[in-house]
Amino acid sequence: MLKPGLDGFEVSRAIRSDASLKETPVVLLSALGESRLVDAVRTWGARE
């Protein structure tokens, strides 16, 4: 189910902006499989 109003990118940004959570690993999963999503998370430092 897709979540309207709040997506994984927003949650990830919120985690990274909180100094106490900055080093917390984040796992992103998507059922969409769009290459632009993969490219976007890689620019934020995602690893495979």
DSSP file (Angstrom, degrees, kcal/mol; ACC not computed):
  #  RESIDUE AA STRUCTURE BP1 BP2  ACC     N-H-->O    O-->H-N    N-H-->O    O-->H-N    TCO  KAPPA ALPHA  PHI   PSI    X-CA   Y-CA   Z-CA
    1    1 A M              0   0    0      0, 0.0     2,-0.3     0, 0.0     0, 0.0   0.000 360.0 360.0 360.0 132.9    0.0    0.0    0.0
    2    2 A L        -     0   0    0      1,-0.0     5,-0.1     5,-0.0     0, 0.0  -0.644 360.0-132.3 -81.7 139.1    1.3    3.4   -0.9
    3    3 A K        -     0   0    0     -2,-0.3     3,-0.3     3,-0.1     2,-0.2  -0.827  17.3-143.8 -96.1 114.5    1.3    6.0    1.9
    4    4 A P  S    S+     0   0    0      0, 0.0     2,-0.1     0, 0.0     0, 0.0  -0.512  77.5  12.5 -74.7 143.4   -0.2    9.4    0.9
    5    5 A G  S    S+     0   0    0     -2,-0.2     2,-0.4     0, 0.0    -2,-0.0   0.010 121.1  56.0  88.3 -30.5    1.3   12.5    2.4
    6    6 A L        -     0   0    0     -3,-0.3     2,-0.2    -2,-0.1    -3,-0.1  -0.968  64.1-179.6-140.4 121.2    4.5   11.0    3.9
    7    7 A D     >  -     0   0    0     -2,-0.4     4,-2.0    -5,-0.1     3,-0.2  -0.660  43.7 -99.5-116.1 174.6    7.0    9.0    1.9
    8    8 A G  H  > S+     0   0    0      1,-0.2     4,-2.7    -2,-0.2     5,-0.2   0.811 119.4  58.9 -61.5 -32.6   10.3    7.3    2.7
    9    9 A F  H  > S+     0   0    0      2,-0.2     4,-2.5     1,-0.2    -1,-0.2   0.925 107.1  46.7 -63.1 -44.0   12.3   10.2    1.4
   10   10 A E  H  > S+     0   0    0     -3,-0.2     4,-2.2     2,-0.2    -2,-0.2   0.901 113.2  48.5 -65.4 -41.3   10.7   12.6    3.9
   11   11 A V  H  X S+     0   0    0     -4,-2.0     4,-2.3     2,-0.2    -2,-0.2   0.927 111.9  49.8 -64.2 -44.4   11.2   10.1    6.8
   12   12 A S  H  X S+     0   0    0     -4,-2.7     4,-2.5     1,-0.2    -2,-0.2   0.911 110.2  50.1 -61.3 -43.6   14.8    9.6    5.8
   13   13 A R  H  X S+     0   0    0     -4,-2.5     4,-1.8     1,-0.2    -1,-0.2   0.901 109.8  51.3 -61.4 -41.1   15.4   13.4    5.7
   14   14 A A  H  X S+     0   0    0     -4,-2.2     4,-0.7     2,-0.2    -2,-0.2   0.906 110.7  48.2 -63.9 -41.5   13.9   13.8    9.1
   15   15 A I  H >< S+     0   0    0     -4,-2.3     3,-0.9     1,-0.2     6,-0.3   0.933 112.5  48.4 -63.8 -45.8   16.1   11.1   10.5
   16   16 A R  H 3< S+     0   0    0     -4,-2.5    -1,-0.2     1,-0.2    -2,-0.2   0.781 107.8  55.5 -67.0 -27.3   19.3   12.6    9.0
   17   17 A S  H 3< S+     0   0    0     -4,-1.8     2,-0.7    -5,-0.2    -1,-0.2   0.627  89.8  85.3 -82.7 -12.1   18.4   16.1   10.2
   18   18 A D  S XX S-     0   0    0     -3,-0.9     3,-1.7    -4,-0.7     4,-1.0  -0.818  71.8-150.0 -92.1 115.5   18.2   14.9   13.9
   19   19 A A  T 34 S+     0   0    0     -2,-0.7     3,-0.4     1,-0.3     4,-0.3   0.827  95.8  53.7 -55.4 -35.8   21.7   15.0   15.4
   20   20 A S  T 34 S+     0   0    0      1,-0.2    -1,-0.3     2,-0.1     3,-0.1   0.676 118.2  35.5 -75.6 -15.3   20.9   12.1   17.7
   21   21 A L  T X4 S+     0   0    0     -3,-1.7     3,-2.4    -6,-0.3    -1,-0.2   0.400  83.6 108.3-112.9  -0.8   19.7    9.9   14.8
   22   22 A K  T 3< S+     0   0    0     -4,-1.0    -2,-0.1    -3,-0.4    -3,-0.1   0.795  83.8  42.8 -52.7 -36.7   22.2   11.0   12.1
   23   23 A E  T 3  S+     0   0    0     -4,-0.3    -1,-0.3    -3,-0.1    -2,-0.1   0.363  84.6 121.3 -93.4   5.2   24.2    7.8   12.2
   24   24 A T    <   -     0   0    0     -3,-2.4     2,-0.1    -9,-0.2    -3,-0.1  -0.537  68.6-118.6 -69.9 125.7   21.1    5.5   12.4
   25   25 A P        -     0   0    0      0, 0.0     2,-0.4     0, 0.0    -1,-0.1  -0.399  27.8-156.3 -64.0 141.7   21.1    3.1    9.4
   26   26 A V        -     0   0    0     -2,-0.1     2,-0.6     2,-0.0   -14,-0.0  -0.984   4.2-156.0-123.1 129.4   18.0    3.5    7.2
   27   27 A V        -     0   0    0     -2,-0.4     2,-0.5    19,-0.1    19,-0.0  -0.927  10.3-162.6-106.6 122.8   16.6    0.7    5.0
   28   28 A L        -     0   0    0     -2,-0.6     2,-0.4     2,-0.0    -2,-0.0  -0.908   9.0-179.2-108.4 129.3   14.5    1.9    2.1
   29   29 A L        -     0   0    0     -2,-0.5     2,-0.4     2,-0.0   -21,-0.1  -0.969   0.4-178.6-124.7 141.9   12.2   -0.5    0.3
   30   30 A S        -     0   0    0     -2,-0.4     3,-0.1     1,-0.1    -2,-0.0  -0.998  26.0-163.3-142.7 138.1   10.1    0.3   -2.7
   31   31 A A  S    S+     0   0    0     -2,-0.4    -1,-0.1     1,-0.1    -2,-0.0   0.493  85.2  77.4 -89.8  -6.2    7.6   -1.7   -4.8
   32   32 A L  S    S-     0   0    0      2,-0.1    -1,-0.1     1,-0.1    -2,-0.0   0.862  75.5-159.6 -76.5 -36.0    7.7    0.9   -7.5
   33   33 A G        +     0   0    0      1,-0.2     2,-0.4    -3,-0.1    -1,-0.1   0.775  28.5 159.6  65.0  27.8   11.1   -0.2   -9.0
   34   34 A E    >>  -     0   0    0      1,-0.1     4,-1.4     2,-0.0     3,-1.0  -0.704  42.3-140.8 -87.2 132.0   11.7    3.1  -10.8
   35   35 A S  H 3> S+     0   0    0     -2,-0.4     4,-2.5     1,-0.3     5,-0.2   0.803 100.6  63.1 -62.9 -28.7   15.3    3.8  -11.7
   36   36 A R  H 3> S+     0   0    0      1,-0.2     4,-2.0     2,-0.2    -1,-0.3   0.842 101.4  52.3 -66.0 -30.5   14.9    7.5  -10.7
   37   37 A L  H <> S+     0   0    0     -3,-1.0     4,-2.3     2,-0.2     5,-0.2   0.913 109.0  48.9 -68.6 -42.4   14.2    6.4   -7.1
   38   38 A V  H  X S+     0   0    0     -4,-1.4     4,-1.8     1,-0.2    -2,-0.2   0.929 112.1  48.9 -61.7 -45.4   17.4    4.4   -7.1
   39   39 A D  H  X S+     0   0    0     -4,-2.5     4,-1.5     1,-0.2    -1,-0.2   0.889 109.9  52.7 -61.8 -39.9   19.3    7.3   -8.4
   40   40 A A  H  X S+     0   0    0     -4,-2.0     4,-0.7     1,-0.2    -2,-0.2   0.926 109.9  45.6 -64.1 -46.3   17.8    9.7   -5.9
   41   41 A V  H  <>S+     0   0    0     -4,-2.3     5,-2.1     1,-0.2     3,-0.5   0.816 108.0  58.2 -71.7 -27.4   18.7    7.6   -2.8
   42   42 A R  H ><5S+     0   0    0     -4,-1.8     3,-1.8     1,-0.2    -1,-0.2   0.873 100.0  57.2 -66.6 -35.7   22.2    7.0   -4.1
   43   43 A T  H 3<5S+     0   0    0     -4,-1.5    -1,-0.2     1,-0.3    -2,-0.2   0.738 103.4  55.6 -66.1 -20.0   22.8   10.7   -4.2
   44   44 A W  T 3<5S-     0   0    0     -4,-0.7    -1,-0.3    -3,-0.5    -2,-0.2   0.333 131.5 -92.7 -91.9   5.6   21.9   10.7   -0.5
   45   45 A G  T < 5 +     0   0    0     -3,-1.8    -3,-0.2     1,-0.2    -2,-0.1   0.652  67.6 163.0  96.3  16.1   24.6    8.1    0.2
   46   46 A A      < -     0   0    0     -5,-2.1     2,-0.3    -8,-0.1    -1,-0.2  -0.374  20.1-157.2 -68.9 147.9   22.6    4.9   -0.1
   47   47 A R              0   0    0      1,-0.1    -1,-0.0    -2,-0.1    -5,-0.0  -0.908 360.0 360.0-122.7 153.4   24.6    1.7   -0.5
   48   48 A E              0   0    0     -2,-0.3    -1,-0.1    -6,-0.0    -2,-0.0   0.422 360.0 360.0 -93.6 360.0   23.5   -1.6   -2.0
